[in-house]
Amino acid sequence: MKIYTKIGDRGKTTFFGCGLVSKDDPRIETFGALDELQSVLGVTISFLEDEKLKEILTRIQNDLFQVGADIVGSKLAEKSMPRIQTSHIDELEKDIDILQDKLGMPTAFILPGGTKASAFLHLCRAITRRAERSLVKTQSVIDLNPELLRYVNRLSDFMYVLARDANKEVKEQQPIYKYMEQ
């Protein structure tokens, strides 16, 4: 069996349980955004020295495979594929609350960047938001587990507080608005 099928040469691909679909199908867009997020998480992990943060991001990578399985299995029996559950969201919220208590609420917008880890985590946050937008579009094609959208929404919040925490040794930078009266 070869890695190439040539189906994509005509702008089509196969989607589990649905046969051939166009590559601009919202489900494929969502998988693309999730794949990009997975890849950037892998790059981020490779640059990190903080073992605890590496473990957290690896856990998220595993959860994202479950997000994909949940999307693929949307038309299948409830227990036939792994599903994102409330417990996934509860775990993220607990982690967010711990970091937020430590960091406090920001009083202004924060420029992405600072440390390498923070810059990569902000990139992960932005890609997570794109995946979330794609997931919203996917709802027009299939019935989604409502926990999926909640999970990905919470994941972008988690990436934000992780990025802020990764900047703990540097001063967070706020945007400078040109041409505004002081």
N, C-alpha and C positions, 0 to 999 in steps of 0.2 A: 504494500500500500504506500502511495506517495503522499507527501504533505500537501501538495497542491491538487485541487479538484477541478480547477478551471471554471467552476460555477461563478466565482466572483468576477470573472472576465466580462460577464454580462450584467454586472451590478446586482447580483443576487447572492444569497447565502442561505444556509439551512438554519432553521430555528427549531429546537427540540420540540417535537410534537406538533409542529405547524407546517412542516415541509419548507418549500422555498419561499423566502420573503425578500423584499428589496433591502438593500444595504442602508437605506435611509429610514427604514422602519423604526419607530420609537424604541422598540425593544433592543434593536441592534445599537442604536445611539446610546442607550443606557449601558449596555454591556461595554461599549467602547469607553465611556467615561469611567466606569468601574475598573476596567482594565488599566486605563491610564493612572487612576488613583493607586491601584495595586503596584504598578511599576514605580511610581514616584515614592510610594511608601518604602519599597525595596531600596531605592537609591538613598532615601533619607536614613534608613536603618544602617546602610553601609558606611555612612559618614559619622554616625553617632558613637560616642564612647560610653554614654550612660546606659548601663545594662538594663536598668528598670524601664527606661523609656523604650529601649529595643524590644523588651518583652511586651509592653503595652501595644506597640505598633504591630508586632507580629500577631498578637491576639486580634487586632483589628483586621489584619490581612485575612486571617481565618474566618472572621465574621463576614467579611466581604464576599468570600466564596459562598457562604450561606445565603447572603443577599441574592447572589446570582442564581443559586439553586432555587430559591423561593420564587424568583421571577420566572424561571424556566418551568417550574412545577405549578404555576398559577392555575393551569387547567386540569391538573391531576388531583387525585384524591388527597385529602388533607395530610395524611401521614406518609405519603409515598416519597416526599422529598423533605430535606431539612427546611425549616421555616424560621424566620426571625420572630422572636417572641418578646413579650413584655420584659422578661428577665434580661434580655440584651440591652434594652433601653434603660432599665433600672441600674444596671452595672455602669453604663456610661454616665448617667445622672449622678450616681454616687461619686465617681471619679471627678466629674466636673465640679461638684459641690466642694470636695476636698481642696482642689486647686483654687477655686474661686474664693474660698474662705481664706486661703493663704495669700492670694494675690490682691484681693479687694477688687472693687469695681473700677474700671478705668473712668476717668473724668473727661477724656477726649478721645478722638479717633487715634489709632496707632498705626504708624507706617510699618508695613511688613519688612522684616529684616532684623538687623541686630547680629545675633550669633548665627553661625551656619545652620545649627539645628533649628532655630526659630525661623529663619528664612525658608528652609525646606518645609517646615510644618505649616507655614502660611501658604505655601504652594499647594500642599496637601489639602488645606482648608478650601482654597479656591476651586480645586478640582472636585472636591466633595460637593461643593455648592452646584457645580455644573452637573454632576451626577444626580443631584436632587432635582434640578430642573428637568433633566431627561426623564427621571422617574415619574414626575408629574405628567409629562406628555405620554408616557407609557400607559397611564391610567385610562387614556382614551381608546386603547387597543385591547387591553385585558383587565380583568378584575384583579387588583393587587391586594395582598395582605396589607391591611392598614398599618401594621407595625413597621413595614418596610420604610415608608415615608418618614415616620416618626424616628426610626433608627438613623437614617441618613441625615435628617435634620439635626438630630442631637450630635451626630458624629462631627458635623461642621463646627458646632459649638465646642466640642471637645478638642478639635484641632486648634481652635482659637486659644483656649486656655493653655493647652500644651505649648503653643508657640510663645505665649506670654511668659510661661514658666521657664522656658528655655532661654529667655532673655533676662533671667534674674540677676546675672552678673553685669549687665549693661543697662544704661538708662534707655527706656523706651522713648522713641522719637514720635513726636506729633507732627502732623502736616503743617507746613507754613503756607498760609493763604496769601498769595501775592495780591497787591493792590487793594488790600483791605485797610481801613483806617484802624489805627491802634487804639 
